[in-house]
Amino acid sequence: MIFYFSGTGNTRWVASEIAKAINEELFYIPDLIREERSEFTLHEGERIGFCFPTHGWQVPRIVREFIKRLKMNTKDHYCWALTTCGDDMGETMTILNRDLAANELLANNGVPLQADTTFSVIMPESYVCLPFMKTDPEEKEQWKIENARRQLQHIIPIIKDCKRGIEELDKGATPRLYSYVIGEYFNKRMVTDKKFTVDKDLCTHCGKCAKVCPVDNIKGTPPEWIHNGRCTSCLACYHYCPVHAINFGKITRKRDQYYFNRRGDQR
């Protein structure tokens, strides 16, 4: 089984490609949270996979909260993990394995569950809420997607054959600084829905923003953010808006939008 989270579709595409190739079931973490489902039974030989985007050089909060409640039999089961990122992912996988180890319900006779085969896949940028972060130019966007396709052709056989001890990660130059200093500040202070606004004159009342929000944090048209504390700052509401009526403060007014399949030729 593969547990995944995705905001703008990059990770959903990667997880779906892997699931089809190895014939295993996909579980969307926000749906599992809505259903209050956290207990699973693994069949003999079934693999355990985690797919998620890197958020601020860390595991997204929604994924970390899900892992805290996850319960399943893990005896001798192969575990792998993959994160998508726009550039690099720091110590994200170290953080994932610490979260897995902290959940005693995942341990086998006291031995914690660990993802001992880990990957990162660079995909087009989608976080645009800082001065130095923008979407990729279309040419670079296409290059990243084609490169990811080639990378998956390498990754899938590794997962299918349950090869252990493989680490193929784009950690960046100073991964500890990224994840434990900058990332810690980012995930504590900047993951918020308080800066989202909507231009009511542009809004077409299509309701797409509420539909794509993975944490049910938007209601009505024009949209209103509920401020329920579950926002992941995935920016799905911003990127999927067909008329760019949604913004995060002032900085995104001059930013482009991106989601997987936007160009049509990525299907």
ZALUMGU-218152 format. One record per residue (C-alpha): residue number from 1; x, y, z. Coordinates in Angstrom, 3 decimals, always signed. Layout:
+-----+----------+----------+----------+
! num !        x !        y !        z !
+-----+----------+----------+----------+
! NUM !        X !        Y !        Z !
...
+-----+----------+----------+----------+
This chain:
+-----+----------+----------+----------+
! num !        x !        y !        z !
+-----+----------+----------+----------+
!   1 !   +0.000 !   +0.000 !   +0.000 !
!   2 !   +1.065 !   +3.552 !   -0.706 !
!   3 !   +0.085 !   +6.488 !   +1.502 !
!   4 !   +0.380 !   +9.830 !   -0.254 !
!   5 !   -0.336 !  +13.521 !   +0.063 !
!   6 !   -0.370 !  +16.050 !   -2.760 !
!   7 !   -1.437 !  +19.667 !   -3.129 !
!   8 !   -0.748 !  +20.729 !   -6.710 !
!   9 !   -0.570 !  +17.258 !   -8.220 !
!  10 !   +3.165 !  +16.566 !   -8.531 !
!  11 !   +3.211 !  +13.882 !   -5.854 !
!  12 !   -0.145 !  +12.457 !   -6.920 !
!  13 !   +1.275 !  +11.805 !  -10.391 !
!  14 !   +4.465 !  +10.200 !   -9.025 !
!  15 !   +2.555 !   +8.017 !   -6.554 !
!  16 !   +0.055 !   +6.964 !   -9.224 !
!  17 !   +2.798 !   +5.980 !  -11.665 !
!  18 !   +4.461 !   +3.815 !   -9.019 !
!  19 !   +1.174 !   +2.271 !   -7.871 !
!  20 !   +0.255 !   +1.239 !  -11.416 !
!  21 !   +3.686 !   -0.240 !  -12.046 !
!  22 !   +3.896 !   -2.328 !   -8.857 !
!  23 !   +0.155 !   -3.067 !   -8.603 !
!  24 !   -0.439 !   -1.683 !   -5.133 !
!  25 !   -3.277 !   +0.380 !   -3.712 !
!  26 !   -3.069 !   +4.142 !   -3.242 !
!  27 !   -4.421 !   +5.823 !   -0.125 !
!  28 !   -4.839 !   +9.612 !   -0.078 !
!  29 !   -3.957 !  +10.797 !   +3.411 !
!  30 !   -6.548 !  +13.640 !   +3.600 !
!  31 !   -9.307 !  +11.139 !   +2.750 !
!  32 !   -8.083 !   +8.774 !   +5.475 !
!  33 !   -8.117 !  +11.627 !   +7.979 !
!  34 !  -11.684 !  +12.560 !   +6.981 !
!  35 !  -12.721 !   +8.934 !   +7.445 !
!  36 !  -10.833 !   +8.731 !  +10.760 !
!  37 !   -9.124 !   +5.653 !   +9.370 !
!  38 !   -5.702 !   +4.861 !  +10.764 !
!  39 !   -5.545 !   +1.074 !  +11.166 !
!  40 !   -4.472 !   -1.187 !   +8.287 !
!  41 !   -3.661 !   -4.846 !   +7.739 !
!  42 !   -0.825 !   -5.717 !   +5.413 !
!  43 !   -0.932 !   -8.849 !   +3.279 !
!  44 !   +2.094 !  -11.095 !   +3.046 !
!  45 !   +4.732 !   -9.508 !   +0.833 !
!  46 !   +2.894 !   -6.190 !   +0.600 !
!  47 !   +5.119 !   -3.138 !   +0.493 !
!  48 !   +4.680 !   +0.037 !   +2.578 !
!  49 !   +5.225 !   +3.298 !   +0.719 !
!  50 !   +5.027 !   +6.963 !   +1.684 !
!  51 !   +4.890 !   +9.713 !   -0.968 !
!  52 !   +4.661 !  +13.393 !   -0.125 !
!  53 !   +5.999 !  +16.809 !   -1.153 !
!  54 !   +8.727 !  +18.487 !   +0.859 !
!  55 !   +7.291 !  +21.470 !   +2.753 !
!  56 !   +9.926 !  +23.854 !   +4.038 !
!  57 !  +12.583 !  +21.105 !   +3.959 !
!  58 !  +10.427 !  +18.948 !   +6.220 !
!  59 !   +7.649 !  +16.369 !   +6.029 !
!  60 !   +4.264 !  +18.156 !   +5.656 !
!  61 !   +2.439 !  +18.540 !   +8.947 !
!  62 !   -0.597 !  +16.623 !   +7.686 !
!  63 !   +1.623 !  +13.607 !   +6.911 !
!  64 !   +3.363 !  +13.782 !  +10.281 !
!  65 !   +0.041 !  +13.890 !  +12.118 !
!  66 !   -1.231 !  +10.905 !  +10.141 !
!  67 !   +1.882 !   +8.875 !  +10.949 !
!  68 !   +1.400 !   +9.542 !  +14.672 !
!  69 !   -1.945 !   +7.693 !  +14.541 !
!  70 !   -1.049 !   +5.016 !  +12.007 !
!  71 !   -1.329 !   +1.400 !  +13.141 !
!  72 !   -0.485 !   -1.731 !  +11.138 !
!  73 !   +1.425 !   -4.978 !  +11.231 !
!  74 !   +4.911 !   -4.363 !   +9.848 !
!  75 !   +6.706 !   -7.689 !  +10.310 !
!  76 !   +9.294 !   -8.161 !   +7.533 !
!  77 !   +7.467 !   -5.732 !   +5.263 !
!  78 !   +9.526 !   -3.635 !   +2.889 !
!  79 !   +9.181 !   +0.121 !   +3.480 !
!  80 !  +10.164 !   +2.871 !   +1.070 !
!  81 !   +9.551 !   +6.610 !   +0.867 !
!  82 !   +9.677 !   +9.274 !   -1.826 !
!  83 !   +9.436 !  +13.035 !   -1.577 !
!  84 !   +8.946 !  +15.504 !   -4.408 !
!  85 !  +10.664 !  +18.868 !   -4.211 !
!  86 !  +11.262 !  +21.921 !   -6.357 !
!  87 !  +14.996 !  +21.969 !   -5.738 !
!  88 !  +16.257 !  +20.110 !   -2.654 !
!  89 !  +14.781 !  +18.428 !   +0.412 !
!  90 !  +17.322 !  +18.754 !   +3.221 !
!  91 !  +16.915 !  +16.195 !   +6.010 !
!  92 !  +13.268 !  +15.442 !   +5.204 !
!  93 !  +13.769 !  +11.672 !   +5.178 !
!  94 !  +15.611 !  +11.749 !   +8.491 !
!  95 !  +12.593 !  +13.519 !   +9.957 !
!  96 !  +10.244 !  +10.951 !   +8.408 !
!  97 !  +12.142 !   +8.054 !   +9.946 !
!  98 !  +12.169 !   +9.750 !  +13.341 !
!  99 !   +8.395 !  +10.095 !  +13.142 !
! 100 !   +8.029 !   +6.450 !  +12.152 !
! 101 !  +10.300 !   +5.348 !  +15.008 !
! 102 !   +8.288 !   +7.410 !  +17.502 !
! 103 !   +5.097 !   +5.463 !  +16.698 !
! 104 !   +5.316 !   +2.276 !  +18.770 !
! 105 !   +2.227 !   +0.935 !  +16.974 !
! 106 !   +4.383 !   +0.474 !  +13.885 !
! 107 !   +7.185 !   -1.412 !  +15.630 !
! 108 !   +7.807 !   -5.131 !  +15.146 !
! 109 !   +8.913 !   -6.731 !  +18.415 !
! 110 !  +10.365 !   -3.422 !  +19.516 !
! 111 !  +12.106 !   -2.729 !  +16.196 !
! 112 !  +10.752 !   +0.532 !  +14.741 !
! 113 !   +9.488 !   +0.779 !  +11.194 !
! 114 !  +11.955 !   +2.619 !   +8.975 !
! 115 !  +11.971 !   +3.615 !   +5.330 !
! 116 !  +15.360 !   +2.211 !   +4.430 !
! 117 !  +14.962 !   +2.904 !   +0.721 !
! 118 !  +14.385 !   +6.597 !   +0.025 !
! 119 !  +14.167 !   +8.862 !   -3.002 !
! 120 !  +13.618 !  +12.484 !   -3.900 !
! 121 !  +12.218 !  +13.545 !   -7.263 !
! 122 !  +12.593 !  +17.137 !   -8.413 !
! 123 !   +9.362 !  +18.527 !   -9.870 !
! 124 !   +8.205 !  +22.004 !  -10.944 !
! 125 !   +8.135 !  +24.672 !   -8.240 !
! 126 !   +4.765 !  +25.511 !   -6.703 !
! 127 !   +5.620 !  +27.466 !   -3.527 !
! 128 !   +5.650 !  +31.157 !   -4.445 !
! 129 !   +5.126 !  +32.966 !   -1.148 !
! 130 !   +8.684 !  +34.145 !   -0.537 !
! 131 !  +10.571 !  +36.810 !   -2.521 !
! 132 !  +13.090 !  +34.359 !   -3.983 !
! 133 !  +10.590 !  +31.611 !   -4.852 !
! 134 !   +8.770 !  +31.592 !   -8.172 !
! 135 !   +7.251 !  +29.062 !  -10.528 !
! 136 !   +9.628 !  +27.665 !  -13.122 !
! 137 !   +9.628 !  +28.966 !  -16.692 !
! 138 !   +7.632 !  +26.665 !  -18.951 !
! 139 !  +10.751 !  +25.202 !  -20.572 !
! 140 !  +12.261 !  +24.301 !  -17.187 !
! 141 !   +8.906 !  +22.984 !  -15.999 !
! 142 !   +8.760 !  +20.591 !  -18.934 !
! 143 !  +12.386 !  +19.566 !  -18.443 !
! 144 !  +11.757 !  +18.684 !  -14.792 !
! 145 !   +8.735 !  +16.561 !  -15.657 !
! 146 !  +10.538 !  +14.662 !  -18.420 !
! 147 !  +13.518 !  +14.115 !  -16.146 !
! 148 !  +11.162 !  +12.824 !  -13.444 !
! 149 !   +9.683 !  +10.342 !  -15.947 !
! 150 !  +13.151 !   +8.989 !  -16.641 !
! 151 !  +13.939 !   +8.867 !  -12.939 !
! 152 !  +10.797 !   +6.849 !  -12.233 !
! 153 !  +11.906 !   +4.259 !  -14.778 !
! 154 !  +14.924 !   +3.738 !  -12.522 !
! 155 !  +13.045 !   +3.960 !   -9.204 !
! 156 !  +10.151 !   +1.614 !   -9.969 !
! 157 !  +12.243 !   -1.571 !  -10.448 !
! 158 !  +14.046 !   -0.860 !   -7.165 !
! 159 !  +10.744 !   -0.672 !   -5.300 !
! 160 !   +9.261 !   -3.605 !   -7.196 !
! 161 !  +12.243 !   -5.789 !   -6.263 !
! 162 !  +12.173 !   -4.564 !   -2.644 !
! 163 !  +15.807 !   -3.500 !   -2.704 !
! 164 !  +16.896 !   -2.157 !   +0.670 !
! 165 !  +19.445 !   +0.376 !   +1.803 !
! 166 !  +19.208 !   +2.675 !   -1.220 !
! 167 !  +19.270 !   +6.440 !   -0.645 !
! 168 !  +18.938 !   +8.735 !   -3.656 !
! 169 !  +18.237 !  +12.164 !   -2.204 !
! 170 !  +18.794 !  +15.771 !   -3.285 !
! 171 !  +19.673 !  +17.118 !   +0.158 !
! 172 !  +21.250 !  +20.394 !   -0.920 !
! 173 !  +24.449 !  +22.045 !   +0.277 !
! 174 !  +23.467 !  +22.577 !   +3.932 !
! 175 !  +20.632 !  +20.137 !   +4.677 !
! 176 !  +20.678 !  +20.516 !   +8.457 !
! 177 !  +20.423 !  +24.288 !   +8.198 !
! 178 !  +17.573 !  +23.976 !   +5.707 !
! 179 !  +15.529 !  +21.488 !   +7.741 !
! 180 !  +16.291 !  +22.272 !  +11.378 !
! 181 !  +16.671 !  +26.055 !  +11.306 !
! 182 !  +14.948 !  +27.571 !   +8.269 !
! 183 !  +12.490 !  +24.718 !   +7.896 !
! 184 !  +11.624 !  +24.695 !  +11.579 !
! 185 !  +10.799 !  +28.405 !  +11.463 !
! 186 !   +8.883 !  +28.028 !   +8.196 !
! 187 !   +6.661 !  +25.184 !   +9.388 !
! 188 !   +5.912 !  +26.811 !  +12.735 !
! 189 !   +5.374 !  +30.397 !  +11.578 !
! 190 !   +4.561 !  +30.462 !   +7.874 !
! 191 !   +2.166 !  +27.556 !   +7.374 !
! 192 !   -1.052 !  +29.528 !   +7.732 !
! 193 !   -4.232 !  +30.495 !   +5.923 !
! 194 !   -4.385 !  +33.974 !   +7.432 !
! 195 !   -2.856 !  +35.724 !   +4.422 !
! 196 !   -5.139 !  +34.247 !   +1.764 !
! 197 !   -7.440 !  +36.765 !   +0.097 !
! 198 !   -9.814 !  +36.713 !   -2.859 !
! 199 !  -10.508 !  +39.440 !   -5.397 !
! 200 !  -14.290 !  +39.298 !   -5.415 !
! 201 !  -14.498 !  +41.225 !   -8.690 !
! 202 !  -12.478 !  +38.510 !  -10.435 !
! 203 !  -13.968 !  +35.466 !   -8.695 !
! 204 !  -16.232 !  +33.432 !  -11.000 !
! 205 !  -17.842 !  +31.460 !   -8.145 !
! 206 !  -16.676 !  +28.181 !   -9.688 !
! 207 !  -15.921 !  +26.633 !   -6.283 !
! 208 !  -12.750 !  +24.960 !   -7.520 !
! 209 !  -10.668 !  +26.308 !   -4.625 !
! 210 !  -12.889 !  +24.595 !   -2.047 !
! 211 !  -12.942 !  +21.394 !   -4.090 !
! 212 !   -9.160 !  +21.091 !   -4.335 !
! 213 !   -8.399 !  +22.081 !   -0.729 !
! 214 !   -7.109 !  +18.859 !   +0.864 !
! 215 !   -8.081 !  +19.880 !   +4.402 !
! 216 !  -11.611 !  +21.277 !   +3.812 !
! 217 !  -10.515 !  +24.739 !   +4.923 !
! 218 !  -12.573 !  +26.743 !   +2.401 !
! 219 !  -16.312 !  +27.342 !   +2.209 !
! 220 !  -18.620 !  +29.266 !   -0.088 !
! 221 !  -18.091 !  +31.452 !   -3.129 !
! 222 !  -16.346 !  +33.816 !   -3.080 !
! 223 !  -14.229 !  +31.600 !   -0.854 !
! 224 !  -13.818 !  +32.077 !   +2.862 !
! 225 !  -11.001 !  +30.391 !   +4.755 !
! 226 !  -12.293 !  +28.686 !   +7.879 !
! 227 !   -9.078 !  +29.086 !   +9.895 !
! 228 !   -9.466 !  +25.571 !  +11.280 !
! 229 !   -5.749 !  +25.171 !  +11.951 !
! 230 !   -5.362 !  +22.440 !   +9.321 !
! 231 !   -3.998 !  +24.555 !   +6.434 !
! 232 !   -0.847 !  +23.037 !   +4.946 !
! 233 !   +0.046 !  +26.051 !   +2.751 !
! 234 !   +0.061 !  +23.690 !   -0.228 !
! 235 !   -1.342 !  +26.599 !   -2.304 !
! 236 !   -3.754 !  +24.367 !   -4.218 !
! 237 !   -6.448 !  +27.039 !   -3.869 !
! 238 !   -4.115 !  +29.657 !   -5.359 !
! 239 !   -2.735 !  +27.575 !   -8.213 !
! 240 !   -6.013 !  +26.000 !   -9.360 !
! 241 !   -7.962 !  +29.271 !   -9.457 !
! 242 !   -8.749 !  +29.745 !  -13.178 !
! 243 !   -8.711 !  +33.558 !  -12.990 !
! 244 !   -5.927 !  +34.178 !  -10.433 !
! 245 !   -8.465 !  +35.695 !   -8.018 !
! 246 !   -6.800 !  +34.142 !   -4.942 !
! 247 !   -3.586 !  +35.488 !   -3.479 !
! 248 !   -1.377 !  +34.960 !   -0.459 !
! 249 !   -0.700 !  +38.486 !   +0.733 !
! 250 !   +0.630 !  +40.819 !   -1.945 !
! 251 !   +3.593 !  +38.781 !   -3.100 !
! 252 !   +1.680 !  +36.294 !   -5.262 !
! 253 !   -0.067 !  +38.988 !   -7.308 !
! 254 !   +2.983 !  +39.071 !   -9.558 !
! 255 !   +3.560 !  +35.323 !   -9.481 !
! 256 !   +2.502 !  +32.709 !  -12.026 !
! 257 !   +0.467 !  +29.588 !  -11.271 !
! 258 !   +1.320 !  +25.906 !  -11.656 !
! 259 !   -0.340 !  +22.562 !  -11.133 !
! 260 !   +0.380 !  +19.228 !  -12.748 !
! 261 !   -1.538 !  +18.826 !  -16.042 !
! 262 !   -1.989 !  +22.584 !  -16.381 !
! 263 !   -0.422 !  +22.668 !  -19.830 !
! 264 !   -2.471 !  +19.720 !  -21.033 !
! 265 !   +0.539 !  +17.911 !  -22.517 !
! 266 !   +1.452 !  +16.371 !  -19.163 !
! 267 !   -1.480 !  +13.965 !  -19.113 !
+-----+----------+----------+----------+
